[in-house]
Amino acid sequence: MDAGSWAAISAGIVAGAGALVGFLGSQLANRRERKSKVYAEALAAIKEYEELPYRIRRRPSSDGATRAALGDMVGDVLSKLWFYQAWVHTDSAEVGAAYSALMARTQGFGGPFRAAAWSTPVITKDEDAHLRDSFIYDNKPELALCLLVMRRELSPWTPFLRRSTRKLLAAQRQRRQPPARFRDG
């Protein structure tokens, strides 16, 4: 082969390698986008769960139809929580562990909060509708860790961060246990 042939072959190899790098970069970006959307939806399910006592407390009446509708809503939200817990566990053991800890901590408060909401009378006056700070979930450390683990999982350096992420999860487990209250389940 002469120098011209080698130049053509080299140019083809470089062009192919460039196309491959572009394709792989695009695939990684698409995968990251899909994962971040799932993580956001999983966290939204936690927030929906935290809203249940407020929805129950603000129920329009205490008739059977209202109780049934709210019961269906509770069931739907719990199904979402379990769905996303399974999904993130299949995606990443670390994210799954962080999400499970957040979910367990949140559920430890949810059952008693819903029971308290059901035991209150139906709101009949506008001034009673203000419910801020009625149901405080002590899950901020678990939420912060879950967000950190999710961000690390979305990072291009994920393989290098996993060991330190596992250490953070283990330390969190030792510091905070789910409350010994009622757990949905």
C-alpha positions in Angstrom: 0.0 0.0 0.0 1.1 3.5 -0.7 0.9 6.6 1.4 -2.4 7.7 -0.3 -4.1 4.4 0.6 -2.9 4.7 4.2 -4.2 8.3 4.4 -7.7 7.2 3.1 -7.8 4.3 5.5 -6.7 6.5 8.4 -9.3 9.2 7.5 -12.0 6.5 7.4 -11.0 5.2 10.8 -10.9 8.6 12.4 -14.3 9.5 10.9 -15.8 6.2 12.1 -14.3 6.7 15.6 -15.7 10.2 15.7 -19.2 8.9 14.7 -19.0 6.2 17.3 -18.0 8.7 20.0 -20.8 11.0 19.0 -23.3 8.1 19.0 -22.2 6.9 22.5 -22.3 10.4 23.9 -25.8 10.8 22.6 -26.9 7.5 24.0 -25.4 8.4 27.4 -27.1 11.8 27.4 -30.5 10.2 26.6 -30.0 7.6 29.3 -29.2 10.2 31.8 -32.3 12.2 30.8 -34.5 9.2 31.2 -33.0 8.3 34.6 -33.4 11.9 35.9 -37.1 11.9 34.9 -37.7 8.6 36.7 -35.9 10.0 39.8 -38.0 13.1 39.7 -41.2 11.1 39.4 -40.1 8.9 42.3 -39.5 11.9 44.5 -42.9 13.4 43.4 -44.5 10.1 44.6 -43.0 10.7 48.1 -44.4 14.3 48.1 -47.8 12.9 47.0 -47.7 10.5 50.0 -46.9 13.4 52.3 -49.9 15.3 51.0 -52.4 12.5 51.9 -53.1 13.7 55.5 -53.9 17.2 54.2 -56.2 15.8 51.5 -58.0 13.7 54.1 -58.2 16.6 56.5 -59.7 18.9 53.8 -62.2 16.3 52.7 -65.6 17.9 51.7 -67.7 15.5 53.8 -67.5 12.2 55.7 -69.9 10.2 53.6 -69.1 6.8 52.1 -68.4 8.1 48.6 -65.8 10.6 50.0 -64.2 7.9 52.1 -64.0 5.5 49.2 -62.5 8.2 46.9 -59.9 9.1 49.5 -59.2 5.4 50.2 -58.6 4.9 46.4 -56.3 7.9 46.4 -54.3 6.4 49.3 -54.0 3.1 47.5 -52.9 4.7 44.2 -50.2 6.7 46.0 -48.9 3.7 47.8 -48.9 1.7 44.6 -46.8 4.5 43.0 -44.3 4.4 45.9 -43.8 0.7 45.6 -43.6 0.9 41.8 -40.8 3.6 42.0 -39.0 1.8 44.8 -38.8 -1.3 42.6 -37.8 0.7 39.5 -35.0 2.6 41.2 -33.7 -0.6 42.8 -33.4 -2.2 39.4 -31.6 0.8 38.1 -29.1 1.3 40.9 -28.7 -0.5 44.3 -27.4 2.7 45.8 -30.3 4.9 44.7 -32.7 2.1 45.7 -31.2 2.0 49.2 -31.4 5.7 49.6 -35.0 5.8 48.2 -36.1 2.9 50.5 -34.7 4.7 53.5 -36.6 7.9 52.5 -39.7 5.9 51.9 -39.5 4.0 55.2 -38.9 7.2 57.2 -41.8 9.0 55.4 -44.2 6.1 55.9 -43.3 6.0 59.6 -45.0 9.3 59.9 -47.7 8.9 57.2 -49.9 6.3 59.0 -50.3 8.2 62.2 -50.8 11.5 60.3 -53.6 10.0 58.2 -55.2 8.5 61.3 -55.1 12.0 62.9 -56.6 13.6 59.8 -59.4 11.1 59.7 -60.2 11.7 63.4 -60.8 15.5 62.8 -64.2 16.8 61.9 -64.9 18.1 58.4 -63.8 21.7 57.8 -66.8 23.9 57.7 -65.2 27.4 58.1 -62.6 29.1 55.9 -60.4 30.0 58.9 -60.1 26.3 59.8 -58.7 25.5 56.3 -55.2 26.8 57.2 -53.3 23.6 57.9 -49.6 24.7 57.7 -47.3 22.8 59.9 -50.0 20.3 60.9 -48.1 17.3 59.6 -44.3 17.6 59.8 -42.4 14.7 58.3 -38.9 14.4 59.9 -37.3 13.1 56.7 -35.1 15.9 55.5 -31.7 14.0 56.1 -33.1 11.0 54.1 -34.3 13.3 51.3 -31.0 15.1 51.2 -29.1 11.8 51.0 -31.4 10.5 48.4 -30.9 13.6 46.2 -27.2 13.3 46.6 -27.1 9.6 45.6 -29.4 10.4 42.6 -27.1 13.2 41.5 -24.0 10.9 41.9 -25.8 8.2 39.9 -26.4 10.7 37.1 -22.8 11.8 37.1 -20.4 10.6 34.4 -18.1 9.6 37.3 -20.6 7.2 38.9 -18.3 4.2 38.9 -15.7 6.1 40.8 -18.2 7.5 43.3 -20.0 4.3 44.2 -17.7 3.3 47.1 -18.0 6.6 48.9 -21.8 6.6 48.2 -22.1 3.2 49.9 -20.2 4.6 52.9 -22.6 7.5 53.1 -25.6 5.2 53.0 -24.2 2.9 55.7 -23.5 6.0 57.9 -27.0 7.2 57.4 -28.5 3.8 58.4 -26.5 3.9 61.6 -27.5 7.5 62.5 -31.2 7.3 61.7 -33.6 4.5 62.0 -37.2 4.7 60.7 -39.6 5.7 63.5 -41.1 2.8 65.5 -44.6 4.0 64.6 -47.1 2.5 62.3 -45.7 1.6 58.9 -47.7 1.1 55.8 -47.2 -2.1 54.3 
